[in-house]
Amino acid sequence: MSFWQILWFILIGVLFSGFFFLEGFDYGVGILHLFLGKNKEERDQIMMTIEPVWDGNEVWLITAGGAIFASFPYWYAALFSGFYIPLFIVLAGLILRGVCFAFRHFSETDKAKEIWDKVFGISNIIPPFVLGMIFTAMVSGMPMDAKGNIYASFGDYVTPFSLVGGVAVLLLCLLHGLNYIALKTTGDIRERAHKWAKKLYIVLFAGEVLFAILLYLYTDFFIVHPVSTVVLLVAIIALSVFATKSVHSRHEGRAFIASGLTLIAVVALLFTGLFPRVMVSSIDPNYSLLIANASSSEYTLKTMTIVTICVLPIVLAYQAWAYNFFKGRVHKKGKELEK
């Protein structure tokens, strides 16, 4: 493996980390607005917390997929062909939530707005749950032959580990969303978010224990990378404990950062466990797709690095400006920001 190959493997992990940190709370807020909001005004208040930023957050997933296509075309081919149906479901969920966001905004009656609210809430469940299943199924191994072709059945996609992985990512997004709502709102919504987070973190700790057990049973992480696997699992639990304490002590910013870092730690765990592979074959370990033989040429990777260095600071600066501009809390009317 060359330096450039390893660099781009890490960069793709960073892109997915950024996606789950930023888009994770979007999904959580989108689901929670149905349950935390008791009326139209409260649902509008919750939705206003993500209205200025949700579409920008979604770009991170598109960028991650494009980076895989350009830097690791063989990984892209195996992943997007082998997981075609799950990824199509994710895409459908992303399209549906974008359509619902626009349609609820322009709905002329409360009844129509309520319908789009419900569809929007359901559509926000799909991407985090299915992406969690895809990642856990990918690291546990798929029936891939020596040519990188995946011949998977329903039982390969849906396993106890992939289901727990999907629920775990969904649960983390819900908690990330609750912490964001508590950070960005005032009044009853803020108090409800605190109460829900306190209860949901108890469920999360039980889920993390189950996830660690299934990680041991379904993957070779503890054999290939025992130290980093244990360290990152401990980090995930430690961050969850810190987030819980922050919720109880009403340090909303700390709770939000901790829940986001927990999602990043999960991505780091999966990518570290994969290394030096990008796809694991359940047929024969020798058929697994490696970083070394799945990447583009060194010239391509170098060129991509130069373009990234030039463009990425502009993108990050714009997104930082947007978050800073809309940093205030949203009132119940949903139209004013408390500076």
TORKOL-4160 file (C-alpha; in steps of 0.2 Angstrom, whole numbers, padded with zeros to 4 digits, m for minus):
339
<pt num="1" X="0000" Y="0000" Z="0000"/>
<pt num="2" X="0006" Y="0017" Z="m0004"/>
<pt num="3" X="0004" Y="0033" Z="0006"/>
<pt num="4" X="m0009" Y="0040" Z="m0006"/>
<pt num="5" X="m0020" Y="0024" Z="m0004"/>
<pt num="6" X="m0020" Y="0025" Z="0015"/>
<pt num="7" X="m0023" Y="0044" Z="0014"/>
<pt num="8" X="m0039" Y="0042" Z="0004"/>
<pt num="9" X="m0045" Y="0027" Z="0014"/>
<pt num="10" X="m0044" Y="0039" Z="0029"/>
<pt num="11" X="m0052" Y="0053" Z="0020"/>
<pt num="12" X="m0067" Y="0043" Z="0015"/>
<pt num="13" X="m0068" Y="0038" Z="0034"/>
<pt num="14" X="m0068" Y="0057" Z="0038"/>
<pt num="15" X="m0081" Y="0061" Z="0025"/>
<pt num="16" X="m0093" Y="0047" Z="0033"/>
<pt num="17" X="m0089" Y="0054" Z="0050"/>
<pt num="18" X="m0093" Y="0071" Z="0045"/>
<pt num="19" X="m0109" Y="0065" Z="0037"/>
<pt num="20" X="m0115" Y="0056" Z="0052"/>
<pt num="21" X="m0110" Y="0070" Z="0064"/>
<pt num="22" X="m0120" Y="0083" Z="0054"/>
<pt num="23" X="m0134" Y="0073" Z="0046"/>
<pt num="24" X="m0136" Y="0062" Z="0061"/>
<pt num="25" X="m0145" Y="0075" Z="0071"/>
<pt num="26" X="m0155" Y="0080" Z="0055"/>
<pt num="27" X="m0162" Y="0062" Z="0055"/>
<pt num="28" X="m0166" Y="0063" Z="0073"/>
<pt num="29" X="m0174" Y="0079" Z="0073"/>
<pt num="30" X="m0185" Y="0074" Z="0058"/>
<pt num="31" X="m0191" Y="0059" Z="0067"/>
<pt num="32" X="m0193" Y="0067" Z="0084"/>
<pt num="33" X="m0203" Y="0082" Z="0078"/>
<pt num="34" X="m0218" Y="0070" Z="0076"/>
<pt num="35" X="m0217" Y="0065" Z="0095"/>
<pt num="36" X="m0210" Y="0080" Z="0104"/>
<pt num="37" X="m0221" Y="0093" Z="0095"/>
<pt num="38" X="m0239" Y="0093" Z="0103"/>
<pt num="39" X="m0246" Y="0105" Z="0090"/>
<pt num="40" X="m0242" Y="0114" Z="0073"/>
<pt num="41" X="m0233" Y="0128" Z="0081"/>
<pt num="42" X="m0221" Y="0116" Z="0091"/>
<pt num="43" X="m0218" Y="0105" Z="0076"/>
<pt num="44" X="m0213" Y="0121" Z="0066"/>
<pt num="45" X="m0202" Y="0126" Z="0080"/>
<pt num="46" X="m0192" Y="0110" Z="0079"/>
<pt num="47" X="m0192" Y="0109" Z="0060"/>
<pt num="48" X="m0184" Y="0127" Z="0060"/>
<pt num="49" X="m0169" Y="0121" Z="0069"/>
<pt num="50" X="m0163" Y="0111" Z="0054"/>
<pt num="51" X="m0171" Y="0120" Z="0040"/>
<pt num="52" X="m0156" Y="0131" Z="0036"/>
<pt num="53" X="m0143" Y="0117" Z="0036"/>
<pt num="54" X="m0151" Y="0100" Z="0032"/>
<pt num="55" X="m0147" Y="0100" Z="0013"/>
<pt num="56" X="m0129" Y="0106" Z="0016"/>
<pt num="57" X="m0127" Y="0092" Z="0028"/>
<pt num="58" X="m0133" Y="0079" Z="0016"/>
<pt num="59" X="m0119" Y="0084" Z="0003"/>
<pt num="60" X="m0107" Y="0075" Z="0014"/>
<pt num="61" X="m0114" Y="0058" Z="0009"/>
<pt num="62" X="m0114" Y="0062" Z="m0009"/>
<pt num="63" X="m0096" Y="0068" Z="m0007"/>
<pt num="64" X="m0091" Y="0051" Z="0002"/>
<pt num="65" X="m0099" Y="0041" Z="m0012"/>
<pt num="66" X="m0090" Y="0051" Z="m0026"/>
<pt num="67" X="m0074" Y="0050" Z="m0016"/>
<pt num="68" X="m0075" Y="0031" Z="m0016"/>
<pt num="69" X="m0080" Y="0031" Z="m0035"/>
<pt num="70" X="m0064" Y="0041" Z="m0039"/>
<pt num="71" X="m0051" Y="0034" Z="m0027"/>
<pt num="72" X="m0057" Y="0016" Z="m0025"/>
<pt num="73" X="m0067" Y="0011" Z="m0041"/>
<pt num="74" X="m0066" Y="m0008" Z="m0037"/>
<pt num="75" X="m0073" Y="m0005" Z="m0020"/>
<pt num="76" X="m0087" Y="0006" Z="m0027"/>
<pt num="77" X="m0091" Y="m0007" Z="m0040"/>
<pt num="78" X="m0092" Y="m0021" Z="m0027"/>
<pt num="79" X="m0101" Y="m0010" Z="m0014"/>
<pt num="80" X="m0114" Y="m0002" Z="m0026"/>
<pt num="81" X="m0118" Y="m0018" Z="m0036"/>
<pt num="82" X="m0118" Y="m0030" Z="m0020"/>
<pt num="83" X="m0129" Y="m0018" Z="m0010"/>
<pt num="84" X="m0139" Y="m0011" Z="m0024"/>
<pt num="85" X="m0156" Y="m0014" Z="m0016"/>
<pt num="86" X="m0152" Y="m0007" Z="0001"/>
<pt num="87" X="m0143" Y="0008" Z="m0007"/>
<pt num="88" X="m0158" Y="0011" Z="m0018"/>
<pt num="89" X="m0169" Y="0011" Z="m0002"/>
<pt num="90" X="m0158" Y="0024" Z="0006"/>
<pt num="91" X="m0159" Y="0035" Z="m0010"/>
<pt num="92" X="m0178" Y="0033" Z="m0010"/>
<pt num="93" X="m0178" Y="0039" Z="0008"/>
<pt num="94" X="m0167" Y="0054" Z="0005"/>
<pt num="95" X="m0177" Y="0059" Z="m0010"/>
<pt num="96" X="m0194" Y="0057" Z="0000"/>
<pt num="97" X="m0187" Y="0068" Z="0015"/>
<pt num="98" X="m0182" Y="0082" Z="0003"/>
<pt num="99" X="m0199" Y="0082" Z="m0006"/>
<pt num="100" X="m0208" Y="0081" Z="0011"/>
<pt num="101" X="m0198" Y="0096" Z="0017"/>
<pt num="102" X="m0203" Y="0106" Z="0003"/>
<pt num="103" X="m0221" Y="0101" Z="0002"/>
<pt num="104" X="m0225" Y="0103" Z="0020"/>
<pt num="105" X="m0218" Y="0121" Z="0018"/>
<pt num="106" X="m0230" Y="0125" Z="0004"/>
<pt num="107" X="m0245" Y="0116" Z="0010"/>
<pt num="108" X="m0260" Y="0127" Z="0011"/>
<pt num="109" X="m0270" Y="0117" Z="0024"/>
<pt num="110" X="m0265" Y="0111" Z="0041"/>
<pt num="111" X="m0272" Y="0094" Z="0036"/>
<pt num="112" X="m0260" Y="0093" Z="0021"/>
<pt num="113" X="m0246" Y="0099" Z="0032"/>
<pt num="114" X="m0249" Y="0085" Z="0045"/>
<pt num="115" X="m0249" Y="0072" Z="0031"/>
<pt num="116" X="m0232" Y="0078" Z="0025"/>
<pt num="117" X="m0226" Y="0079" Z="0043"/>
<pt num="118" X="m0229" Y="0060" Z="0045"/>
<pt num="119" X="m0221" Y="0055" Z="0029"/>
<pt num="120" X="m0206" Y="0066" Z="0033"/>
<pt num="121" X="m0204" Y="0057" Z="0050"/>
<pt num="122" X="m0205" Y="0040" Z="0042"/>
<pt num="123" X="m0193" Y="0045" Z="0028"/>
<pt num="124" X="m0180" Y="0050" Z="0041"/>
<pt num="125" X="m0180" Y="0033" Z="0049"/>
<pt num="126" X="m0175" Y="0024" Z="0032"/>
<pt num="127" X="m0157" Y="0031" Z="0029"/>
<pt num="128" X="m0149" Y="0029" Z="0046"/>
<pt num="129" X="m0157" Y="0012" Z="0049"/>
<pt num="130" X="m0152" Y="0005" Z="0032"/>
<pt num="131" X="m0135" Y="0013" Z="0032"/>
<pt num="132" X="m0132" Y="0005" Z="0049"/>
<pt num="133" X="m0137" Y="m0012" Z="0041"/>
<pt num="134" X="m0126" Y="m0009" Z="0026"/>
<pt num="135" X="m0110" Y="m0005" Z="0036"/>
<pt num="136" X="m0112" Y="m0019" Z="0048"/>
<pt num="137" X="m0116" Y="m0032" Z="0034"/>
<pt num="138" X="m0101" Y="m0025" Z="0025"/>
<pt num="139" X="m0088" Y="m0028" Z="0039"/>
<pt num="140" X="m0095" Y="m0045" Z="0044"/>
<pt num="141" X="m0093" Y="m0051" Z="0027"/>
<pt num="142" X="m0102" Y="m0054" Z="0011"/>
<pt num="143" X="m0102" Y="m0069" Z="m0002"/>
<pt num="144" X="m0090" Y="m0061" Z="m0014"/>
<pt num="145" X="m0080" Y="m0071" Z="m0026"/>
<pt num="146" X="m0062" Y="m0068" Z="m0032"/>
<pt num="147" X="m0068" Y="m0056" Z="m0046"/>
<pt num="148" X="m0076" Y="m0045" Z="m0033"/>
<pt num="149" X="m0094" Y="m0051" Z="m0038"/>
<pt num="150" X="m0106" Y="m0052" Z="m0023"/>
<pt num="151" X="m0120" Y="m0065" Z="m0024"/>
<pt num="152" X="m0130" Y="m0061" Z="m0009"/>
<pt num="153" X="m0147" Y="m0067" Z="m0003"/>
<pt num="154" X="m0159" Y="m0059" Z="0010"/>
<pt num="155" X="m0150" Y="m0068" Z="0024"/>
<pt num="156" X="m0134" Y="m0060" Z="0020"/>
<pt num="157" X="m0141" Y="m0043" Z="0021"/>
<pt num="158" X="m0152" Y="m0046" Z="0036"/>
<pt num="159" X="m0143" Y="m0054" Z="0051"/>
<pt num="160" X="m0145" Y="m0051" Z="0070"/>
<pt num="161" X="m0129" Y="m0041" Z="0068"/>
<pt num="162" X="m0135" Y="m0030" Z="0054"/>
<pt num="163" X="m0152" Y="m0027" Z="0062"/>
<pt num="164" X="m0143" Y="m0022" Z="0079"/>
<pt num="165" X="m0131" Y="m0011" Z="0069"/>
<pt num="166" X="m0146" Y="m0002" Z="0060"/>
<pt num="167" X="m0155" Y="0000" Z="0076"/>
<pt num="168" X="m0139" Y="0007" Z="0085"/>
<pt num="169" X="m0136" Y="0020" Z="0072"/>
<pt num="170" X="m0154" Y="0025" Z="0072"/>
<pt num="171" X="m0154" Y="0026" Z="0091"/>
<pt num="172" X="m0138" Y="0037" Z="0091"/>
<pt num="173" X="m0146" Y="0048" Z="0078"/>
<pt num="174" X="m0161" Y="0050" Z="0089"/>
<pt num="175" X="m0150" Y="0055" Z="0104"/>
<pt num="176" X="m0140" Y="0067" Z="0093"/>
<pt num="177" X="m0156" Y="0075" Z="0087"/>
<pt num="178" X="m0163" Y="0076" Z="0105"/>
<pt num="179" X="m0147" Y="0085" Z="0111"/>
<pt num="180" X="m0148" Y="0097" Z="0096"/>
<pt num="181" X="m0166" Y="0101" Z="0099"/>
<pt num="182" X="m0161" Y="0105" Z="0117"/>
<pt num="183" X="m0147" Y="0116" Z="0111"/>
<pt num="184" X="m0157" Y="0125" Z="0099"/>
<pt num="185" X="m0175" Y="0128" Z="0106"/>
<pt num="186" X="m0183" Y="0136" Z="0121"/>
<pt num="187" X="m0198" Y="0132" Z="0131"/>
<pt num="188" X="m0208" Y="0115" Z="0133"/>
<pt num="189" X="m0199" Y="0107" Z="0118"/>
<pt num="190" X="m0182" Y="0110" Z="0126"/>
<pt num="191" X="m0188" Y="0102" Z="0142"/>
<pt num="192" X="m0196" Y="0087" Z="0133"/>
<pt num="193" X="m0179" Y="0084" Z="0124"/>
<pt num="194" X="m0170" Y="0083" Z="0140"/>
<pt num="195" X="m0182" Y="0071" Z="0148"/>
<pt num="196" X="m0182" Y="0060" Z="0133"/>
<pt num="197" X="m0163" Y="0060" Z="0131"/>
<pt num="198" X="m0161" Y="0054" Z="0150"/>
<pt num="199" X="m0172" Y="0039" Z="0146"/>
<pt num="200" X="m0165" Y="0035" Z="0129"/>
<pt num="201" X="m0147" Y="0034" Z="0135"/>
<pt num="202" X="m0152" Y="0020" Z="0147"/>
<pt num="203" X="m0157" Y="0010" Z="0131"/>
<pt num="204" X="m0142" Y="0015" Z="0122"/>
<pt num="205" X="m0130" Y="0007" Z="0135"/>
<pt num="206" X="m0139" Y="m0009" Z="0134"/>
<pt num="207" X="m0138" Y="m0008" Z="0115"/>
<pt num="208" X="m0119" Y="m0004" Z="0115"/>
<pt num="209" X="m0116" Y="m0020" Z="0126"/>
<pt num="210" X="m0126" Y="m0031" Z="0113"/>
<pt num="211" X="m0117" Y="m0022" Z="0098"/>
<pt num="212" X="m0100" Y="m0026" Z="0106"/>
<pt num="213" X="m0105" Y="m0045" Z="0109"/>
<pt num="214" X="m0111" Y="m0047" Z="0091"/>
<pt num="215" X="m0096" Y="m0038" Z="0084"/>
<pt num="216" X="m0085" Y="m0051" Z="0092"/>
<pt num="217" X="m0096" Y="m0065" Z="0085"/>
<pt num="218" X="m0099" Y="m0059" Z="0067"/>
<pt num="219" X="m0082" Y="m0050" Z="0063"/>
<pt num="220" X="m0063" Y="m0054" Z="0065"/>
<pt num="221" X="m0060" Y="m0036" Z="0072"/>
<pt num="222" X="m0054" Y="m0043" Z="0089"/>
<pt num="223" X="m0042" Y="m0055" Z="0080"/>
<pt num="224" X="m0035" Y="m0043" Z="0067"/>
<pt num="225" X="m0035" Y="m0027" Z="0077"/>
<pt num="226" X="m0038" Y="m0031" Z="0095"/>
<pt num="227" X="m0031" Y="m0016" Z="0103"/>
<pt num="228" X="m0039" Y="m0003" Z="0092"/>
<pt num="229" X="m0056" Y="m0012" Z="0093"/>
<pt num="230" X="m0056" Y="m0012" Z="0112"/>
<pt num="231" X="m0050" Y="0006" Z="0113"/>
<pt num="232" X="m0063" Y="0012" Z="0101"/>
<pt num="233" X="m0077" Y="0002" Z="0110"/>
<pt num="234" X="m0071" Y="0009" Z="0127"/>
<pt num="235" X="m0071" Y="0027" Z="0119"/>
<pt num="236" X="m0089" Y="0024" Z="0112"/>
<pt num="237" X="m0095" Y="0020" Z="0130"/>
<pt num="238" X="m0085" Y="0034" Z="0138"/>
<pt num="239" X="m0092" Y="0046" Z="0126"/>
<pt num="240" X="m0110" Y="0040" Z="0130"/>
<pt num="241" X="m0107" Y="0041" Z="0148"/>
<pt num="242" X="m0100" Y="0059" Z="0146"/>
<pt num="243" X="m0115" Y="0064" Z="0136"/>
<pt num="244" X="m0127" Y="0057" Z="0149"/>
<pt num="245" X="m0119" Y="0067" Z="0163"/>
<pt num="246" X="m0120" Y="0082" Z="0152"/>
<pt num="247" X="m0138" Y="0080" Z="0149"/>
<pt num="248" X="m0142" Y="0078" Z="0167"/>
<pt num="249" X="m0131" Y="0093" Z="0171"/>
<pt num="250" X="m0139" Y="0103" Z="0157"/>
<pt num="251" X="m0123" Y="0106" Z="0148"/>
<pt num="252" X="m0132" Y="0105" Z="0131"/>
<pt num="253" X="m0117" Y="0110" Z="0120"/>
<pt num="254" X="m0106" Y="0096" Z="0128"/>
<pt num="255" X="m0120" Y="0083" Z="0126"/>
<pt num="256" X="m0122" Y="0087" Z="0108"/>
<pt num="257" X="m0103" Y="0086" Z="0104"/>
<pt num="258" X="m0102" Y="0070" Z="0114"/>
<pt num="259" X="m0116" Y="0062" Z="0104"/>
<pt num="260" X="m0108" Y="0067" Z="0088"/>
<pt num="261" X="m0091" Y="0061" Z="0093"/>
<pt num="262" X="m0100" Y="0044" Z="0097"/>
<pt num="263" X="m0106" Y="0043" Z="0079"/>
<pt num="264" X="m0088" Y="0047" Z="0073"/>
<pt num="265" X="m0081" Y="0034" Z="0085"/>
<pt num="266" X="m0092" Y="0021" Z="0077"/>
<pt num="267" X="m0086" Y="0025" Z="0060"/>
<pt num="268" X="m0068" Y="0024" Z="0066"/>
<pt num="269" X="m0072" Y="0007" Z="0073"/>
<pt num="270" X="m0078" Y="0000" Z="0057"/>
<pt num="271" X="m0065" Y="0008" Z="0046"/>
<pt num="272" X="m0051" Y="0003" Z="0058"/>
<pt num="273" X="m0058" Y="m0015" Z="0058"/>
<pt num="274" X="m0059" Y="m0016" Z="0039"/>
<pt num="275" X="m0041" Y="m0010" Z="0037"/>
<pt num="276" X="m0031" Y="m0015" Z="0026"/>
<pt num="277" X="m0047" Y="m0022" Z="0017"/>
<pt num="278" X="m0062" Y="m0012" Z="0010"/>
<pt num="279" X="m0073" Y="m0027" Z="0007"/>
<pt num="280" X="m0073" Y="m0043" Z="0017"/>
<pt num="281" X="m0077" Y="m0060" Z="0008"/>
<pt num="282" X="m0087" Y="m0073" Z="0018"/>
<pt num="283" X="m0083" Y="m0086" Z="0005"/>
<pt num="284" X="m0064" Y="m0085" Z="0007"/>
<pt num="285" X="m0053" Y="m0072" Z="0016"/>
<pt num="286" X="m0041" Y="m0072" Z="0001"/>
<pt num="287" X="m0056" Y="m0065" Z="m0010"/>
<pt num="288" X="m0057" Y="m0049" Z="0001"/>
<pt num="289" X="m0055" Y="m0033" Z="m0008"/>
<pt num="290" X="m0039" Y="m0024" Z="m0001"/>
<pt num="291" X="m0035" Y="m0006" Z="m0001"/>
<pt num="292" X="m0019" Y="m0010" Z="m0011"/>
<pt num="293" X="m0028" Y="m0018" Z="m0026"/>
<pt num="294" X="m0045" Y="m0008" Z="m0026"/>
<pt num="295" X="m0038" Y="0010" Z="m0028"/>
<pt num="296" X="m0035" Y="0021" Z="m0043"/>
<pt num="297" X="m0018" Y="0025" Z="m0050"/>
<pt num="298" X="m0006" Y="0035" Z="m0039"/>
<pt num="299" X="m0007" Y="0050" Z="m0052"/>
<pt num="300" X="m0026" Y="0050" Z="m0049"/>
<pt num="301" X="m0025" Y="0050" Z="m0031"/>
<pt num="302" X="m0012" Y="0064" Z="m0031"/>
<pt num="303" X="m0023" Y="0075" Z="m0042"/>
<pt num="304" X="m0038" Y="0072" Z="m0031"/>
<pt num="305" X="m0028" Y="0077" Z="m0016"/>
<pt num="306" X="m0023" Y="0093" Z="m0024"/>
<pt num="307" X="m0041" Y="0097" Z="m0029"/>
<pt num="308" X="m0047" Y="0093" Z="m0012"/>
<pt num="309" X="m0034" Y="0104" Z="m0003"/>
<pt num="310" X="m0040" Y="0119" Z="m0014"/>
<pt num="311" X="m0059" Y="0116" Z="m0013"/>
<pt num="312" X="m0062" Y="0108" Z="0005"/>
<pt num="313" X="m0057" Y="0124" Z="0015"/>
<pt num="314" X="m0070" Y="0134" Z="0005"/>
<pt num="315" X="m0083" Y="0122" Z="0008"/>
<pt num="316" X="m0079" Y="0120" Z="0027"/>
<pt num="317" X="m0078" Y="0139" Z="0028"/>
<pt num="318" X="m0096" Y="0141" Z="0021"/>
<pt num="319" X="m0103" Y="0128" Z="0032"/>
<pt num="320" X="m0095" Y="0136" Z="0047"/>
<pt num="321" X="m0102" Y="0153" Z="0042"/>
<pt num="322" X="m0120" Y="0145" Z="0040"/>
<pt num="323" X="m0120" Y="0137" Z="0057"/>
<pt num="324" X="m0113" Y="0153" Z="0065"/>
<pt num="325" X="m0126" Y="0164" Z="0056"/>
<pt num="326" X="m0140" Y="0152" Z="0063"/>
<pt num="327" X="m0133" Y="0149" Z="0080"/>
<pt num="328" X="m0147" Y="0156" Z="0090"/>
<pt num="329" X="m0161" Y="0147" Z="0098"/>
<pt num="330" X="m0178" Y="0145" Z="0089"/>
<pt num="331" X="m0193" Y="0152" Z="0098"/>
<pt num="332" X="m0210" Y="0143" Z="0097"/>
<pt num="333" X="m0216" Y="0154" Z="0083"/>
<pt num="334" X="m0202" Y="0146" Z="0073"/>
<pt num="335" X="m0198" Y="0162" Z="0064"/>
<pt num="336" X="m0186" Y="0171" Z="0075"/>
<pt num="337" X="m0169" Y="0167" Z="0081"/>
<pt num="338" X="m0164" Y="0172" Z="0099"/>
<pt num="339" X="m0146" Y="0180" Z="0097"/>
